[in-house]
Amino acid sequence: MYDHNQLEVPDSFLALYLAAGQLRPSASREVIAKRYEFCEDLANHLFEYARAQYHGLGIAEEDVLLRCHQGLCAESTGVSEGESVWVIRRLAELEGWECRLFEGDSEPPRILRRLLRLRMEPT
C-alpha cells in the first residue's frame, strides 16, 4: 500500500536513533518521523527568534545558538539531548550561520567552553 504521507528523514536525524555499530534504529519509522517533524518545526519556529536576538541584542551568532540550546535543554521542552543538538545545527543551517558549538573530541566541547566564558563575563 502506498503511503501518501511519506516523509524523508535526513540521515543526520536518523543517526540519533542508531547506536554505534547498529543497522537497525532504536525506534519505529513512525516514531522517528514524528520526532523529526517536531524537531524540524522547532528549528523553523526558532528562526525568527534567533534572528531577533542576533539583531536586537547585537550578540554573536554562536551566542544566539548557545542561548537557544540552553532553552532546549530544559526538561519541559520534550526534546532529548541529541535532538537539541540537531535542532541547533538545523537552526544554524536555516540562518546560514556556522555551528561549531558541539565540536571537540580531546578537549571540552566548544559549547562547554562558551558556557564557562559567558558565566564569567560581567552582566
A tleap script that builds the chain and sets N, CA, C and O, in Angstrom:
source leaprc.protein.ff14SB
mol = sequence {
  NMET TYR ASP HIE ASN GLN LEU GLU VAL PRO
  ASP SER PHE LEU ALA LEU TYR LEU ALA ALA
  GLY GLN LEU ARG PRO SER ALA SER ARG GLU
  VAL ILE ALA LYS ARG TYR GLU PHE CYS GLU
  ASP LEU ALA ASN HIE LEU PHE GLU TYR ALA
  ARG ALA GLN TYR HIE GLY LEU GLY ILE ALA
  GLU GLU ASP VAL LEU LEU ARG CYS HIE GLN
  GLY LEU CYS ALA GLU SER THR GLY VAL SER
  GLU GLY GLU SER VAL TRP VAL ILE ARG ARG
  LEU ALA GLU LEU GLU GLY TRP GLU CYS ARG
  LEU PHE GLU GLY ASP SER GLU PRO PRO ARG
  ILE LEU ARG ARG LEU LEU ARG LEU ARG MET
  GLU PRO CTHR
}
set mol.1.N position { 0.845 -1.183 0.000 }
set mol.1.CA position { 0.000 0.000 0.000 }
set mol.1.C position { 0.883 1.236 0.000 }
set mol.1.O position { 1.881 1.302 0.718 }
set mol.2.N position { 0.508 2.208 -0.808 }
set mol.2.CA position { 1.273 3.442 -0.944 }
set mol.2.C position { 0.971 4.373 0.224 }
set mol.2.O position { -0.192 4.607 0.554 }
set mol.3.N position { 2.021 4.905 0.849 }
set mol.3.CA position { 1.882 5.834 1.967 }
set mol.3.C position { 1.919 7.255 1.417 }
set mol.3.O position { 2.968 7.717 0.970 }
set mol.4.N position { 0.779 7.954 1.446 }
set mol.4.CA position { 0.683 9.307 0.905 }
set mol.4.C position { 1.437 10.318 1.767 }
set mol.4.O position { 1.717 11.430 1.320 }
set mol.5.N position { 1.756 9.945 2.961 }
set mol.5.CA position { 2.413 10.874 3.880 }
set mol.5.C position { 3.863 10.463 4.136 }
set mol.5.O position { 4.354 10.561 5.261 }
set mol.6.N position { 4.539 10.003 3.086 }
set mol.6.CA position { 5.934 9.612 3.249 }
set mol.6.C position { 6.766 10.855 3.504 }
set mol.6.O position { 6.623 11.876 2.831 }
set mol.7.N position { 7.625 10.741 4.478 }
set mol.7.CA position { 8.465 11.849 4.875 }
set mol.7.C position { 9.913 11.414 4.786 }
set mol.7.O position { 10.289 10.365 5.309 }
set mol.8.N position { 10.711 12.208 4.133 }
set mol.8.CA position { 12.139 11.912 4.006 }
set mol.8.C position { 12.848 12.405 5.262 }
set mol.8.O position { 13.000 13.610 5.463 }
set mol.9.N position { 13.277 11.484 6.096 }
set mol.9.CA position { 14.006 11.825 7.316 }
set mol.9.C position { 15.489 11.843 6.965 }
set mol.9.O position { 16.024 10.841 6.492 }
set mol.10.N position { 16.166 12.985 7.195 }
set mol.10.CA position { 17.589 13.050 6.841 }
set mol.10.C position { 18.439 12.096 7.677 }
set mol.10.O position { 18.099 11.757 8.811 }
set mol.11.N position { 19.542 11.679 7.089 }
set mol.11.CA position { 20.458 10.764 7.784 }
set mol.11.C position { 20.962 11.349 9.095 }
set mol.11.O position { 21.164 10.620 10.067 }
set mol.12.N position { 21.166 12.670 9.124 }
set mol.12.CA position { 21.667 13.308 10.349 }
set mol.12.C position { 20.692 13.129 11.508 }
set mol.12.O position { 21.115 13.034 12.659 }
set mol.13.N position { 19.397 13.081 11.221 }
set mol.13.CA position { 18.407 12.869 12.280 }
set mol.13.C position { 18.272 11.379 12.592 }
set mol.13.O position { 18.172 10.989 13.755 }
set mol.14.N position { 18.270 10.571 11.571 }
set mol.14.CA position { 18.167 9.121 11.758 }
set mol.14.C position { 19.313 8.605 12.626 }
set mol.14.O position { 19.136 7.659 13.394 }
set mol.15.N position { 20.475 9.220 12.507 }
set mol.15.CA position { 21.652 8.809 13.281 }
set mol.15.C position { 21.407 8.915 14.785 }
set mol.15.O position { 22.061 8.226 15.568 }
set mol.16.N position { 20.475 9.767 15.193 }
set mol.16.CA position { 20.149 9.896 16.614 }
set mol.16.C position { 19.553 8.608 17.176 }
set mol.16.O position { 19.590 8.372 18.384 }
set mol.17.N position { 19.015 7.793 16.306 }
set mol.17.CA position { 18.345 6.557 16.721 }
set mol.17.C position { 19.134 5.306 16.366 }
set mol.17.O position { 18.613 4.194 16.443 }
set mol.18.N position { 20.386 5.488 15.979 }
set mol.18.CA position { 21.249 4.356 15.663 }
set mol.18.C position { 22.399 4.309 16.654 }
set mol.18.O position { 23.198 5.242 16.734 }
set mol.19.N position { 22.480 3.231 17.400 }
set mol.19.CA position { 23.611 3.049 18.316 }
set mol.19.C position { 24.835 2.680 17.485 }
set mol.19.O position { 24.716 2.157 16.377 }
set mol.20.N position { 26.003 2.959 18.035 }
set mol.20.CA position { 27.243 2.657 17.320 }
set mol.20.C position { 27.275 1.190 16.897 }
set mol.20.O position { 27.067 0.292 17.713 }
set mol.21.N position { 27.536 0.964 15.621 }
set mol.21.CA position { 27.634 -0.394 15.105 }
set mol.21.C position { 26.296 -1.049 14.787 }
set mol.21.O position { 26.276 -2.187 14.319 }
set mol.22.N position { 25.200 -0.380 15.022 }
set mol.22.CA position { 23.876 -0.940 14.765 }
set mol.22.C position { 23.350 -0.497 13.404 }
set mol.22.O position { 23.644 0.608 12.949 }
set mol.23.N position { 22.595 -1.339 12.777 }
set mol.23.CA position { 21.979 -1.015 11.497 }
set mol.23.C position { 20.493 -0.735 11.641 }
set mol.23.O position { 19.868 -0.143 10.761 }
set mol.24.N position { 19.942 -1.167 12.756 }
set mol.24.CA position { 18.508 -1.010 12.982 }
set mol.24.C position { 18.265 0.105 13.995 }
set mol.24.O position { 18.860 0.093 15.073 }
set mol.25.N position { 17.399 1.071 13.670 }
set mol.25.CA position { 17.106 2.164 14.600 }
set mol.25.C position { 16.441 1.658 15.881 }
set mol.25.O position { 15.821 0.594 15.898 }
set mol.26.N position { 16.581 2.435 16.942 }
set mol.26.CA position { 16.014 2.059 18.242 }
set mol.26.C position { 14.539 2.411 18.365 }
set mol.26.O position { 13.923 2.128 19.393 }
set mol.27.N position { 13.965 3.022 17.336 }
set mol.27.CA position { 12.541 3.376 17.350 }
set mol.27.C position { 11.945 3.043 15.981 }
set mol.27.O position { 12.668 2.845 15.004 }
set mol.28.N position { 10.634 2.986 15.933 }
set mol.28.CA position { 9.955 2.669 14.671 }
set mol.28.C position { 10.044 3.847 13.700 }
set mol.28.O position { 10.319 4.978 14.099 }
set mol.29.N position { 9.810 3.565 12.441 }
set mol.29.CA position { 9.826 4.605 11.411 }
set mol.29.C position { 8.818 5.695 11.752 }
set mol.29.O position { 9.095 6.881 11.573 }
set mol.30.N position { 7.657 5.295 12.238 }
set mol.30.CA position { 6.608 6.252 12.581 }
set mol.30.C position { 7.052 7.189 13.705 }
set mol.30.O position { 6.842 8.400 13.623 }
set mol.31.N position { 7.657 6.641 14.737 }
set mol.31.CA position { 8.128 7.462 15.866 }
set mol.31.C position { 9.230 8.412 15.399 }
set mol.31.O position { 9.218 9.594 15.742 }
set mol.32.N position { 10.169 7.904 14.629 }
set mol.32.CA position { 11.271 8.743 14.155 }
set mol.32.C position { 10.739 9.860 13.265 }
set mol.32.O position { 11.184 11.002 13.375 }
set mol.33.N position { 9.796 9.543 12.389 }
set mol.33.CA position { 9.222 10.562 11.504 }
set mol.33.C position { 8.506 11.644 12.301 }
set mol.33.O position { 8.619 12.827 11.977 }
set mol.34.N position { 7.773 11.255 13.336 }
set mol.34.CA position { 7.073 12.243 14.172 }
set mol.34.C position { 8.061 13.118 14.941 }
set mol.34.O position { 7.869 14.329 15.045 }
set mol.35.N position { 9.114 12.509 15.476 }
set mol.35.CA position { 10.135 13.278 16.192 }
set mol.35.C position { 10.858 14.232 15.240 }
set mol.35.O position { 11.165 15.367 15.603 }
set mol.36.N position { 11.123 13.764 14.025 }
set mol.36.CA position { 11.774 14.612 13.029 }
set mol.36.C position { 10.893 15.818 12.696 }
set mol.36.O position { 11.368 16.954 12.673 }
set mol.37.N position { 9.622 15.567 12.444 }
set mol.37.CA position { 8.699 16.669 12.133 }
set mol.37.C position { 8.669 17.682 13.273 }
set mol.37.O position { 8.691 18.890 13.034 }
set mol.38.N position { 8.618 17.194 14.503 }
set mol.38.CA position { 8.605 18.062 15.674 }
set mol.38.C position { 9.880 18.917 15.729 }
set mol.38.O position { 9.810 20.130 15.927 }
set mol.39.N position { 11.033 18.279 15.555 }
set mol.39.CA position { 12.318 18.987 15.643 }
set mol.39.C position { 12.507 19.958 14.483 }
set mol.39.O position { 13.040 21.051 14.675 }
set mol.40.N position { 12.084 19.578 13.296 }
set mol.40.CA position { 12.165 20.477 12.134 }
set mol.40.C position { 11.272 21.698 12.354 }
set mol.40.O position { 11.681 22.825 12.078 }
set mol.41.N position { 10.060 21.474 12.847 }
set mol.41.CA position { 9.166 22.591 13.158 }
set mol.41.C position { 9.771 23.501 14.222 }
set mol.41.O position { 9.684 24.725 14.122 }
set mol.42.N position { 10.380 22.906 15.230 }
set mol.42.CA position { 11.012 23.672 16.301 }
set mol.42.C position { 12.126 24.554 15.748 }
set mol.42.O position { 12.211 25.732 16.096 }
set mol.43.N position { 12.974 24.002 14.899 }
set mol.43.CA position { 14.055 24.787 14.289 }
set mol.43.C position { 13.496 25.945 13.469 }
set mol.43.O position { 14.040 27.049 13.498 }
set mol.44.N position { 12.414 25.697 12.742 }
set mol.44.CA position { 11.790 26.759 11.947 }
set mol.44.C position { 11.149 27.823 12.821 }
set mol.44.O position { 11.195 29.006 12.482 }
set mol.45.N position { 10.555 27.428 13.937 }
set mol.45.CA position { 9.966 28.404 14.865 }
set mol.45.C position { 11.043 29.253 15.531 }
set mol.45.O position { 10.816 30.427 15.822 }
set mol.46.N position { 12.199 28.672 15.772 }
set mol.46.CA position { 13.298 29.408 16.403 }
set mol.46.C position { 13.982 30.370 15.433 }
set mol.46.O position { 14.734 31.244 15.863 }
set mol.47.N position { 13.736 30.225 14.156 }
set mol.47.CA position { 14.402 31.044 13.145 }
set mol.47.C position { 14.226 32.542 13.418 }
set mol.47.O position { 15.217 33.266 13.524 }
set mol.48.N position { 13.005 33.008 13.531 }
set mol.48.CA position { 12.747 34.437 13.749 }
set mol.48.C position { 13.246 34.899 15.112 }
set mol.48.O position { 13.775 36.002 15.245 }
set mol.49.N position { 13.076 34.053 16.123 }
set mol.49.CA position { 13.565 34.392 17.458 }
set mol.49.C position { 15.079 34.591 17.430 }
set mol.49.O position { 15.592 35.566 17.980 }
set mol.50.N position { 15.783 33.671 16.793 }
set mol.50.CA position { 17.247 33.755 16.724 }
set mol.50.C position { 17.675 35.006 15.958 }
set mol.50.O position { 18.614 35.692 16.361 }
set mol.51.N position { 17.008 35.292 14.888 }
set mol.51.CA position { 17.342 36.476 14.099 }
set mol.51.C position { 17.103 37.745 14.913 }
set mol.51.O position { 17.904 38.678 14.854 }
set mol.52.N position { 16.006 37.787 15.671 }
set mol.52.CA position { 15.718 38.955 16.510 }
set mol.52.C position { 16.772 39.109 17.607 }
set mol.52.O position { 17.191 40.225 17.914 }
set mol.53.N position { 17.198 37.995 18.193 }
set mol.53.CA position { 18.243 38.049 19.215 }
set mol.53.C position { 19.545 38.581 18.626 }
set mol.53.O position { 20.222 39.411 19.233 }
set mol.54.N position { 19.877 38.106 17.463 }
set mol.54.CA position { 21.123 38.500 16.801 }
set mol.54.C position { 21.129 40.001 16.499 }
set mol.54.O position { 22.100 40.697 16.797 }
set mol.55.N position { 20.048 40.489 15.912 }
set mol.55.CA position { 19.999 41.900 15.536 }
set mol.55.C position { 19.643 42.797 16.719 }
set mol.55.O position { 20.202 43.883 16.867 }
set mol.56.N position { 18.718 42.345 17.557 }
set mol.56.CA position { 18.256 43.177 18.669 }
set mol.56.C position { 19.271 43.341 19.780 }
set mol.56.O position { 19.422 44.430 20.335 }
set mol.57.N position { 19.970 42.264 20.109 }
set mol.57.CA position { 20.945 42.326 21.200 }
set mol.57.C position { 22.363 42.582 20.700 }
set mol.57.O position { 23.254 42.921 21.479 }
set mol.58.N position { 22.563 42.417 19.394 }
set mol.58.CA position { 23.879 42.633 18.827 }
set mol.58.C position { 24.914 41.634 19.326 }
set mol.58.O position { 26.085 41.976 19.490 }
set mol.59.N position { 24.487 40.410 19.565 }
set mol.59.CA position { 25.402 39.376 20.051 }
set mol.59.C position { 25.830 38.478 18.894 }
set mol.59.O position { 25.198 38.467 17.837 }
set mol.60.N position { 26.891 37.738 19.101 }
set mol.60.CA position { 27.432 36.858 18.059 }
set mol.60.C position { 26.457 35.725 17.734 }
set mol.60.O position { 25.648 35.320 18.569 }
set mol.61.N position { 26.556 35.230 16.510 }
set mol.61.CA position { 25.719 34.108 16.072 }
set mol.61.C position { 25.866 32.926 17.029 }
set mol.61.O position { 24.877 32.303 17.414 }
set mol.62.N position { 27.098 32.628 17.404 }
set mol.62.CA position { 27.364 31.496 18.286 }
set mol.62.C position { 26.667 31.673 19.644 }
set mol.62.O position { 26.182 30.702 20.225 }
set mol.63.N position { 26.619 32.906 20.144 }
set mol.63.CA position { 25.940 33.169 21.413 }
set mol.63.C position { 24.430 32.998 21.294 }
set mol.63.O position { 23.775 32.529 22.225 }
set mol.64.N position { 23.886 33.379 20.147 }
set mol.64.CA position { 22.453 33.171 19.904 }
set mol.64.C position { 22.149 31.676 19.925 }
set mol.64.O position { 21.199 31.233 20.570 }
set mol.65.N position { 22.969 30.907 19.210 }
set mol.65.CA position { 22.762 29.460 19.156 }
set mol.65.C position { 22.911 28.837 20.536 }
set mol.65.O position { 22.161 27.931 20.899 }
set mol.66.N position { 23.872 29.320 21.295 }
set mol.66.CA position { 24.089 28.813 22.644 }
set mol.66.C position { 22.877 29.083 23.531 }
set mol.66.O position { 22.447 28.204 24.277 }
set mol.67.N position { 22.330 30.277 23.456 }
set mol.67.CA position { 21.142 30.617 24.257 }
set mol.67.C position { 19.949 29.745 23.869 }
set mol.67.O position { 19.202 29.276 24.729 }
set mol.68.N position { 19.783 29.535 22.574 }
set mol.68.CA position { 18.687 28.670 22.116 }
set mol.68.C position { 18.891 27.245 22.628 }
set mol.68.O position { 17.938 26.590 23.050 }
set mol.69.N position { 20.125 26.772 22.589 }
set mol.69.CA position { 20.413 25.423 23.070 }
set mol.69.C position { 20.133 25.306 24.564 }
set mol.69.O position { 19.583 24.301 25.015 }
set mol.70.N position { 20.504 26.315 25.325 }
set mol.70.CA position { 20.228 26.297 26.769 }
set mol.70.C position { 18.723 26.175 27.017 }
set mol.70.O position { 18.293 25.444 27.909 }
set mol.71.N position { 17.939 26.886 26.233 }
set mol.71.CA position { 16.482 26.794 26.371 }
set mol.71.C position { 15.955 25.413 26.035 }
set mol.71.O position { 15.039 24.919 26.691 }
set mol.72.N position { 16.523 24.792 25.023 }
set mol.72.CA position { 16.077 23.452 24.626 }
set mol.72.C position { 16.459 22.385 25.642 }
set mol.72.O position { 15.857 21.312 25.669 }
set mol.73.N position { 17.450 22.671 26.473 }
set mol.73.CA position { 17.906 21.688 27.458 }
set mol.73.C position { 16.992 21.598 28.676 }
set mol.73.O position { 17.168 20.711 29.512 }
set mol.74.N position { 16.023 22.498 28.791 }
set mol.74.CA position { 15.069 22.428 29.893 }
set mol.74.C position { 14.215 21.166 29.742 }
set mol.74.O position { 13.838 20.792 28.632 }
set mol.75.N position { 13.920 20.522 30.859 }
set mol.75.CA position { 13.145 19.273 30.818 }
set mol.75.C position { 11.783 19.444 30.167 }
set mol.75.O position { 11.285 18.518 29.526 }
set mol.76.N position { 11.179 20.604 30.320 }
set mol.76.CA position { 9.810 20.816 29.845 }
set mol.76.C position { 9.699 20.901 28.324 }
set mol.76.O position { 8.585 20.915 27.800 }
set mol.77.N position { 10.812 20.957 27.605 }
set mol.77.CA position { 10.737 21.082 26.149 }
set mol.77.C position { 10.344 19.785 25.462 }
set mol.77.O position { 9.797 19.809 24.360 }
set mol.78.N position { 10.614 18.662 26.097 }
set mol.78.CA position { 10.290 17.379 25.480 }
set mol.78.C position { 11.260 16.990 24.385 }
set mol.78.O position { 10.940 16.168 23.526 }
set mol.79.N position { 12.456 17.583 24.415 }
set mol.79.CA position { 13.475 17.313 23.402 }
set mol.79.C position { 14.641 16.601 24.077 }
set mol.79.O position { 15.101 17.024 25.138 }
set mol.80.N position { 15.111 15.534 23.470 }
set mol.80.CA position { 16.257 14.812 24.026 }
set mol.80.C position { 17.540 15.612 23.793 }
set mol.80.O position { 17.547 16.588 23.043 }
set mol.81.N position { 18.611 15.192 24.438 }
set mol.81.CA position { 19.897 15.881 24.273 }
set mol.81.C position { 20.346 15.854 22.809 }
set mol.81.O position { 20.759 16.874 22.258 }
set mol.82.N position { 20.261 14.690 22.197 }
set mol.82.CA position { 20.652 14.561 20.791 }
set mol.82.C position { 19.778 15.400 19.877 }
set mol.82.O position { 20.266 16.028 18.937 }
set mol.83.N position { 18.482 15.407 20.160 }
set mol.83.CA position { 17.567 16.209 19.350 }
set mol.83.C position { 17.856 17.699 19.513 }
set mol.83.O position { 17.757 18.455 18.546 }
set mol.84.N position { 18.214 18.133 20.727 }
set mol.84.CA position { 18.507 19.556 20.939 }
set mol.84.C position { 19.712 19.987 20.106 }
set mol.84.O position { 19.719 21.083 19.544 }
set mol.85.N position { 20.724 19.133 20.026 }
set mol.85.CA position { 21.897 19.437 19.205 }
set mol.85.C position { 21.489 19.491 17.734 }
set mol.85.O position { 21.915 20.389 17.008 }
set mol.86.N position { 20.676 18.549 17.293 }
set mol.86.CA position { 20.225 18.514 15.911 }
set mol.86.C position { 19.429 19.777 15.580 }
set mol.86.O position { 19.622 20.364 14.515 }
set mol.87.N position { 18.540 20.201 16.477 }
set mol.87.CA position { 17.726 21.401 16.249 }
set mol.87.C position { 18.623 22.629 16.097 }
set mol.87.O position { 18.396 23.455 15.212 }
set mol.88.N position { 19.630 22.755 16.946 }
set mol.88.CA position { 20.514 23.912 16.870 }
set mol.88.C position { 21.337 23.887 15.586 }
set mol.88.O position { 21.537 24.924 14.955 }
set mol.89.N position { 21.808 22.722 15.205 }
set mol.89.CA position { 22.543 22.628 13.932 }
set mol.89.C position { 21.634 22.968 12.752 }
set mol.89.O position { 22.059 23.629 11.804 }
set mol.90.N position { 20.409 22.525 12.814 }
set mol.90.CA position { 19.442 22.828 11.748 }
set mol.90.C position { 19.109 24.322 11.743 }
set mol.90.O position { 19.005 24.929 10.677 }
set mol.91.N position { 18.945 24.908 12.915 }
set mol.91.CA position { 18.690 26.342 13.020 }
set mol.91.C position { 19.845 27.122 12.389 }
set mol.91.O position { 19.614 28.058 11.623 }
set mol.92.N position { 21.066 26.747 12.702 }
set mol.92.CA position { 22.234 27.409 12.122 }
set mol.92.C position { 22.216 27.292 10.597 }
set mol.92.O position { 22.530 28.247 9.886 }
set mol.93.N position { 21.846 26.117 10.110 }
set mol.93.CA position { 21.758 25.908 8.667 }
set mol.93.C position { 20.707 26.827 8.051 }
set mol.93.O position { 20.955 27.441 7.013 }
set mol.94.N position { 19.540 26.928 8.680 }
set mol.94.CA position { 18.480 27.795 8.178 }
set mol.94.C position { 18.912 29.259 8.168 }
set mol.94.O position { 18.573 30.007 7.250 }
set mol.95.N position { 19.659 29.663 9.192 }
set mol.95.CA position { 20.127 31.048 9.307 }
set mol.95.C position { 21.317 31.332 8.391 }
set mol.95.O position { 21.628 32.490 8.111 }
set mol.96.N position { 21.981 30.268 7.925 }
set mol.96.CA position { 23.187 30.454 7.137 }
set mol.96.C position { 24.398 30.750 8.009 }
set mol.96.O position { 25.354 31.385 7.563 }
set mol.97.N position { 24.355 30.281 9.269 }
set mol.97.CA position { 25.426 30.508 10.233 }
set mol.97.C position { 26.239 29.230 10.395 }
set mol.97.O position { 25.750 28.130 10.137 }
set mol.98.N position { 27.489 29.393 10.828 }
set mol.98.CA position { 28.304 28.239 11.202 }
set mol.98.C position { 27.913 27.801 12.598 }
set mol.98.O position { 27.566 28.628 13.441 }
set mol.99.N position { 27.970 26.516 12.843 }
set mol.99.CA position { 27.697 25.998 14.187 }
set mol.99.C position { 28.845 25.099 14.593 }
set mol.99.O position { 28.954 23.956 14.148 }
set mol.100.N position { 29.704 25.640 15.453 }
set mol.100.CA position { 30.851 24.873 15.932 }
set mol.100.C position { 30.739 24.582 17.422 }
set mol.100.O position { 31.721 24.195 18.056 }
set mol.101.N position { 29.559 24.764 17.977 }
set mol.101.CA position { 29.374 24.603 19.420 }
set mol.101.C position { 29.625 23.189 19.907 }
set mol.101.O position { 30.040 22.996 21.050 }
set mol.102.N position { 29.386 22.214 19.080 }
set mol.102.CA position { 29.421 20.825 19.533 }
set mol.102.C position { 30.650 20.086 19.043 }
set mol.102.O position { 30.678 18.855 19.045 }
set mol.103.N position { 31.666 20.824 18.623 }
set mol.103.CA position { 32.912 20.222 18.162 }
set mol.103.C position { 33.848 20.014 19.341 }
set mol.103.O position { 33.688 20.636 20.392 }
set mol.104.N position { 34.812 19.149 19.163 }
set mol.104.CA position { 35.845 18.947 20.180 }
set mol.104.C position { 35.844 17.537 20.708 }
set mol.104.O position { 34.881 17.106 21.343 }
set mol.105.N position { 36.898 16.826 20.457 }
set mol.105.CA position { 36.988 15.436 20.910 }
set mol.105.C position { 37.853 15.311 22.153 }
set mol.105.O position { 37.402 14.795 23.176 }
set mol.106.N position { 39.099 15.782 22.069 }
set mol.106.CA position { 40.028 15.561 23.170 }
set mol.106.C position { 39.907 16.609 24.265 }
set mol.106.O position { 40.257 16.345 25.416 }
set mol.107.N position { 39.422 17.776 23.927 }
set mol.107.CA position { 39.247 18.826 24.929 }
set mol.107.C position { 37.757 19.038 25.151 }
set mol.107.O position { 36.942 18.505 24.397 }
set mol.108.N position { 37.382 19.811 26.176 }
set mol.108.CA position { 35.954 20.028 26.391 }
set mol.108.C position { 35.314 20.626 25.140 }
set mol.108.O position { 35.905 21.497 24.503 }
set mol.109.N position { 34.138 20.178 24.789 }
set mol.109.CA position { 33.481 20.709 23.595 }
set mol.109.C position { 33.346 22.229 23.670 }
set mol.109.O position { 33.279 22.813 24.752 }
set mol.110.N position { 33.307 22.851 22.494 }
set mol.110.CA position { 33.199 24.311 22.422 }
set mol.110.C position { 32.029 24.840 23.217 }
set mol.110.O position { 32.127 25.912 23.815 }
set mol.111.N position { 30.921 24.116 23.240 }
set mol.111.CA position { 29.748 24.617 23.943 }
set mol.111.C position { 30.050 24.786 25.439 }
set mol.111.O position { 29.594 25.748 26.059 }
set mol.112.N position { 30.806 23.866 26.010 }
set mol.112.CA position { 31.143 23.989 27.432 }
set mol.112.C position { 32.083 25.160 27.669 }
set mol.112.O position { 31.940 25.890 28.650 }
set mol.113.N position { 33.036 25.339 26.779 }
set mol.113.CA position { 33.951 26.472 26.923 }
set mol.113.C position { 33.191 27.790 26.801 }
set mol.113.O position { 33.456 28.734 27.545 }
set mol.114.N position { 32.245 27.855 25.861 }
set mol.114.CA position { 31.437 29.080 25.680 }
set mol.114.C position { 30.583 29.345 26.911 }
set mol.114.O position { 30.476 30.489 27.353 }
set mol.115.N position { 29.977 28.307 27.467 }
set mol.115.CA position { 29.167 28.472 28.670 }
set mol.115.C position { 29.997 29.029 29.812 }
set mol.115.O position { 29.572 29.946 30.514 }
set mol.116.N position { 31.177 28.471 29.990 }
set mol.116.CA position { 32.052 28.954 31.057 }
set mol.116.C position { 32.442 30.406 30.833 }
set mol.116.O position { 32.461 31.200 31.773 }
set mol.117.N position { 32.748 30.750 29.603 }
set mol.117.CA position { 33.120 32.126 29.295 }
set mol.117.C position { 31.961 33.082 29.526 }
set mol.117.O position { 32.156 34.167 30.073 }
set mol.118.N position { 30.760 32.695 29.119 }
set mol.118.CA position { 29.587 33.556 29.295 }
set mol.118.C position { 29.286 33.762 30.791 }
set mol.118.O position { 28.883 34.852 31.197 }
set mol.119.N position { 29.477 32.746 31.583 }
set mol.119.CA position { 29.214 32.870 33.016 }
set mol.119.C position { 30.234 33.770 33.704 }
set mol.119.O position { 29.945 34.353 34.749 }
set mol.120.N position { 31.413 33.884 33.128 }
set mol.120.CA position { 32.457 34.693 33.727 }
set mol.120.C position { 32.404 36.146 33.253 }
set mol.120.O position { 33.026 37.014 33.865 }
set mol.121.N position { 31.667 36.421 32.168 }
set mol.121.CA position { 31.578 37.791 31.671 }
set mol.121.C position { 30.681 38.617 32.586 }
set mol.121.O position { 29.681 38.113 33.097 }
set mol.122.N position { 31.034 39.883 32.794 }
set mol.122.CA position { 30.186 40.752 33.615 }
set mol.122.C position { 28.873 41.025 32.897 }
set mol.122.O position { 28.827 41.112 31.670 }
set mol.123.N position { 27.820 41.157 33.669 }
set mol.123.CA position { 26.495 41.405 33.057 }
set mol.123.C position { 26.167 42.863 33.004 }
set mol.123.O position { 25.097 43.238 32.523 }
savepdb mol mol.pdb
quit
